Amino acid sequence: MQAIDSQLAQLAHRRKNLPQVAVLAELRAERETVHARSVQAQTKVADLTADQTRADREVAAVRARRDRDQTRLDSGQVTNPKDLQSIQHEIVALDRRIASLEDDELEVMEELEAAQSELAAATDALASLDARIAEELGGLEVSTAELDASAEALRAERGPTVERVSEPLLQLYAKVRESHGGVGAAALRHKRCEGCRLEINGADLREIGATPSDQVLRCPECNRILVRTGESGL
């Protein structure tokens, strides 16, 4: 029974520490970082898009005003020299304003293009990470299923063994196993307890050898249940 329980513990440890578990933890951490970068890029793209829309609207408004002034100037309807000079000065000022606004607009467009590239890169990275995560999850599912099947077979094998052991001995085994790192019973081979790996002295060996076979033995060194074998060296 101890051999089966040890195998079950090993399977549980392997299940908990499958390579895919560590890889998935790294991939998910990386995905969180990339996702945060993606959200920042999305926000930046949205803000710059709004800035570009405002800049386009402002350039259009100033250009429309400049075109109206130019139309008035070209129409010949304004004959007063003072008014003509005022319109001409305003057209020059509006041209300067348009040039300044267009420079600002170009700067926003360049920033927007960079932000869009950053967002596209983050989106591609997320897609790649999601594909890798899905692949690792598939591998984890297969490995887990294999280990679970092995554990189920061992538990089925353990059942009949448990039925042959008395309830007091089962309780003792469980108690010792809990306090001794999962090993409640150990074989005695070549005068050595396989639980603590210590050699048992001659006096204790003679006492063990004289103990009836139906009596529960305890290792004098680690106090685990001691199971005699044909290789005990008694």
C-alpha positions in Angstrom: 0.0 0.0 0.0 2.9 2.4 0.8 4.4 1.7 -2.6 1.0 2.6 -4.2 0.7 5.7 -2.1 4.2 6.8 -3.0 3.5 6.4 -6.6 0.3 8.4 -6.2 2.2 11.1 -4.5 4.8 11.1 -7.3 2.0 11.4 -9.9 0.4 14.3 -8.0 3.8 16.0 -7.8 4.3 15.5 -11.5 0.8 16.8 -12.3 1.4 19.9 -10.3 4.8 20.5 -11.8 4.2 19.6 -15.5 6.5 21.7 -17.8 3.4 23.2 -19.4 2.4 24.7 -16.0 5.5 26.8 -15.8 5.4 27.7 -19.5 1.8 28.8 -19.2 2.6 31.0 -16.2 5.3 32.7 -18.1 3.1 33.1 -21.2 0.2 34.5 -19.2 2.5 37.0 -17.4 3.9 38.1 -20.7 0.3 38.4 -22.1 -0.7 40.7 -19.3 2.3 43.0 -20.1 1.5 43.0 -23.8 -2.3 43.5 -23.1 -1.4 46.5 -20.9 0.7 47.9 -23.7 -2.2 47.3 -26.2 -4.7 49.2 -24.0 -2.3 52.1 -23.7 -1.8 52.1 -27.5 -5.6 52.0 -28.0 -6.1 54.9 -25.7 -3.3 56.8 -27.5 -4.8 56.1 -30.9 -8.2 57.2 -29.8 -6.9 60.5 -28.3 -4.7 61.3 -31.3 -7.6 60.4 -33.7 -9.7 63.0 -31.8 -6.9 65.5 -32.0 -6.5 65.0 -35.7 -10.3 65.4 -36.2 -10.2 68.7 -34.3 -7.1 69.8 -36.2 -8.8 69.0 -39.6 -11.9 70.9 -38.5 -9.9 73.9 -37.4 -7.8 74.0 -40.6 -11.0 73.7 -42.7 -12.6 76.5 -40.8 -9.6 78.9 -41.2 -9.2 77.9 -44.9 -12.9 78.6 -45.5 -12.6 82.0 -44.0 -9.5 82.7 -46.0 -11.3 81.6 -49.2 -14.2 83.9 -48.4 -11.8 86.9 -48.0 -10.0 86.0 -51.2 -13.4 85.8 -53.1 -14.4 89.2 -51.7 -11.0 90.6 -52.8 -11.2 89.0 -56.3 -14.9 90.0 -56.8 -14.1 93.7 -57.1 -17.0 94.5 -54.8 -14.7 96.0 -52.1 -13.5 99.4 -53.5 -12.5 101.2 -50.3 -8.7 101.1 -50.1 -8.7 100.8 -46.4 -11.1 97.8 -46.5 -9.0 96.3 -49.3 -5.8 96.6 -47.2 -7.6 95.1 -44.2 -8.7 92.1 -46.2 -5.3 91.6 -47.6 -3.7 91.7 -44.2 -6.3 89.3 -42.9 -5.5 86.9 -45.8 -1.8 87.0 -44.9 -2.6 86.3 -41.3 -4.9 83.5 -42.2 -2.2 82.0 -44.5 0.2 82.0 -41.6 -2.4 80.5 -39.3 -3.2 77.7 -41.8 0.5 76.9 -42.2 0.9 76.7 -38.4 -2.2 74.5 -38.1 -1.1 72.3 -40.9 2.3 71.8 -39.1 0.5 70.9 -36.0 -1.8 68.6 -38.0 1.2 66.8 -39.6 2.8 66.3 -36.2 -0.4 64.7 -34.9 -0.7 62.5 -38.0 2.9 61.3 -37.4 2.2 60.5 -33.8 -1.0 58.8 -34.8 0.8 56.6 -37.3 3.4 55.6 -34.7 0.6 54.8 -32.2 -1.2 52.7 -34.8 2.0 50.8 -35.6 2.5 50.2 -31.8 -1.1 49.0 -31.5 -0.8 46.7 -34.5 2.4 45.2 -33.1 0.7 44.6 -29.7 -2.3 43.1 -31.4 -0.1 40.7 -33.4 1.9 39.8 -30.2 -1.4 39.0 -28.4 -2.6 36.8 -31.2 0.8 34.9 -31.2 0.7 34.6 -27.4 -2.9 33.3 -27.5 -1.9 30.7 -30.0 1.0 29.5 -27.9 -1.2 29.5 -24.8 -3.8 27.4 -26.6 -1.0 25.0 -27.7 0.4 24.6 -24.2 -3.1 24.1 -22.8 -3.7 21.3 -25.2 -0.4 19.7 -24.2 -1.3 20.2 -20.5 -4.7 18.6 -21.0 -3.1 15.5 -22.6 -0.4 15.1 -20.0 -2.9 15.7 -17.2 -5.3 13.1 -18.6 -2.5 10.5 -18.8 -1.4 11.1 -15.2 -5.0 11.1 -14.0 -5.5 7.7 -15.8 -2.4 6.3 -14.1 -3.6 7.6 -10.7 -7.0 6.1 -11.2 -5.5 2.7 -12.0 -3.4 2.9 -8.8 -6.4 3.9 -6.7 -8.3 0.9 -8.1 -5.3 -1.3 -7.2 -5.1 0.2 -3.7 -8.8 -0.6 -2.9 -8.4 -4.3 -2.4 -5.2 -3.8 -0.5 -6.9 -1.5 2.0 -9.6 -4.0 2.5 -7.0 -6.5 3.8 -5.7 -4.1 6.4 -7.3 -3.7 9.8 -8.8 -0.3 10.7 -6.5 0.4 13.6 -3.4 -0.3 11.4 -4.8 1.9 8.7 -5.3 4.8 11.2 -1.8 4.3 12.5 -0.4 4.2 8.9 -2.2 7.4 8.0 -1.0 9.2 11.1 2.6 8.2 10.7 2.5 9.0 7.0 1.1 12.5 7.6 4.0 13.3 10.0 6.7 11.6 8.0 6.6 13.2 4.6 4.1 10.8 3.1 6.0 7.7 4.0 4.2 5.8 6.8 5.6 2.4 6.2 9.0 1.3 5.1 10.7 -2.0 4.2 13.5 -3.5 6.2 16.2 -4.5 3.8 19.8 -5.5 4.5 19.4 -4.3 8.2 18.4 -0.8 6.9 15.1 1.0 7.2 14.2 2.3 3.7 12.3 5.1 5.3 15.1 6.9 7.1 17.9 5.0 5.3 19.6 4.2 8.7 21.1 0.9 9.6 19.4 -0.8 12.6 21.8 -1.9 15.3 22.2 -5.6 16.3 20.2 -5.4 19.5 17.2 -3.9 17.8 17.5 -6.4 14.9 17.4 -9.3 17.3 14.3 -7.9 19.0 12.7 -7.4 15.6 13.6 -10.9 14.6 12.0 -12.3 17.8 8.7 -10.3 17.3 5.8 -12.4 16.0 5.0 -11.8 12.3 1.5 -10.6 13.0 2.7 -7.8 15.3 3.2 -4.3 14.0 6.9 -3.2 14.0 8.1 0.4 14.3 11.5 1.6 13.1 13.6 2.4 16.3 15.2 5.3 14.4 12.3 7.1 12.5 9.2 5.4 14.1 7.7 4.4 10.8 5.9 1.1 10.4 8.6 -1.4 9.6 7.8 -4.2 7.1 10.0 -7.3 7.2 11.2 -8.7 3.9 13.2 -11.7 2.7 16.1 -9.4 2.5 15.8 -7.9 6.0 19.1 -9.4 7.2 17.6 -10.7 10.4 
